[in-house]
Amino acid sequence: MTPQNRRKLSGRIIKAAEAALAAKNYVSPVDVLVGIGWLDPASLKRWQQGQVTYLERVVQANLSRISEAMKLFRSWATAKGLVPKETHYIARTPRRQTLCFSKSGNPTIEQLYRTHWLSGELSERKRQRLAEKASHSAFELPMDVPPMRRHRGSFGDGESGPSVLAMRRSRRS
């Protein structure tokens, strides 16, 4: 990659990362890939639903460019004083399998993709809460949605009706 192309890419990455950081108080590699236009939100959703075997398959750039972009992103995050926090990515499927980012499945590469960068200005407690929220809101049910369970309905004449999803109330609410 030429120095001029590297500067252009760095500018795009910084712009995407700053936008995500301002909106959520954290930024992830996935946010950057979407922000620079290399990852289509529809493709991201298919990956989250387990329909794509690994994320790099749907990123619209070759592996060397993706690698360079992720290095630039991590350099920016470190220079900015952001705090790294590993997050678990779980598929939105009944099996809830761990999502894979790279074709190789290399544990180091997978960890780099899973790392979210949180604002260093937040207290430790807020960073922890934000990391948990980021993990749950992006790839699992949000924490504030109560669990669902099935109930057999009744029509009042003693016969069972179709199954109905019902919200289970928390003892705290």
N, C-alpha and C positions, 0 to 999 in steps of 0.2 A: 504494500500500500504506500502510495507516495505521501510525502509530508503534507501536501496540500489537501489530499483526500482525507488524511487522518484528522487534520484540523476541522474540515467540514463535518466529518462524522462526529468528532468530539463536541462540536457546537450543537448538533442535533440531539446528541445524548444528554448533554447538560440541560438543554431546553425541556426535553421530555422528563428528565429526572426531577428538575426543579418544579415542574407542574404537578407531578405526582406527590412530591414531598409537601408542597403547599396545600394540596387537597386532602391528604391523608396523614400527614406527619411521619410517613415512612415511604420508602420507594423500593421496589423489587426489580430484578432483571426482567421479569415478565412485563412490568409497567413500562420499562424502557423500550423493550422490543415492540410493544404496541404503540408507544409514543412516537417512535421513529418510523413507523409504518412498515416494519418488517414482519409483523405478526397481526394478522387480521382477527378482529374480535370474534367473528363467527368460527374461525379455526381454533381459537383459544377455547371457546365454549365446547367444541367437539372434543378437544383434548381433555378438558375438565370432566366431561361425561364418559371418558374412557373409550371413545370412538377412534382415537388416534394413539398409536403405540408409544410414541415419544414426541415431545414438543418440537425438537429441532426439525422434524419431518415437515412441519407446516410453516416454519419460519422462512420467509422469502429472501434468503441470503445463503451463501455457501458457508461451510463450517469455519473457514479461516477468517471470514469477515465477522461472523458471530463471535468468535473467540476474541478478535481485536476489539469489538464493541464492548464485550463484557469486561475486558481489561481496562478500557477507558472509563467505563462506568465505575468499577471498583476503585480506580485511582481518584476519580472525582469524589466518590463517597468518603474515602479515607481522608482526602485533603479537606473536605467540608466538615470533618469531625463527627460524622454519623457513626452510630453504634450498630455493629452487625448482630443480627439475631436470626438463628436458623428457624425455619418454619416448615411444618409438615404439609405437604400437598396431597390431599386425599381425593380420589375420584368421586364424582357425584353419581354413584351407582350403588345398587344394593350390596355388592361385595365390598365397597369402600377400599379398594386397593390403593397402594401408594402410586402416585403418578411418576412417570419416568420422563426426564427432560432430554437426555442425550441418547444418540444411537448406540454409543459404546457402553452406556450404563456405568461408566467410571465413577466410583464413589466421590472422588474429589470434585469432578465436574458437577455431579448431582448436588453436592453440598453447596457449591458456588451459586447454582441456580436457585436453591432453596433459601439462600440468605437474603433477608430483608434488611434494609438499612434504615434505622430509626433516628429521629432528631436527637442530637446530643444535649439539647436544651431541656429535654423532659426529665423528670425525676425517674429514679429506678422503678418505682411502683407504676408510674404512668407508662413507662416503656414496656414493662411486663404485661400490663393490661392491653396496651396497643398491639403487642406481638400476638397475644392470645386472640384478640378481636380480628386481626389481620388473617390469622390462620383459619379461624372459623368462618368469617364472612366471605372469604374468597372461595373456599372449597368445601365447606361443610355448612350445616344449618347454623344460622346465627344463634348466638347464645340466648337471645331474648325470645326465641320461638319455642314454646313448650313442645314436648314430644307428642307424637301422634300415635293413636292406637285404633284398632278396628272394633266397632260394636255392631252386633246384629240388631237391625231395626225391628220395631214392632208396630203393626198397624192398628193395634187396639182390639183386634178380634182374635188375638192369641197366636196368629201366624207370624212367623219370622219374615222380615223384609230383607232387602239387600243389605250388604255390608256398608257401613257408613264410617268415614274417617271422622274421629272426634278429637278435639283438643283435650289433653289431660291437664288439669290445673295443678300448678305447683302448690305445695303447702305454704310457700312463702308469699304467694300472691293472694 
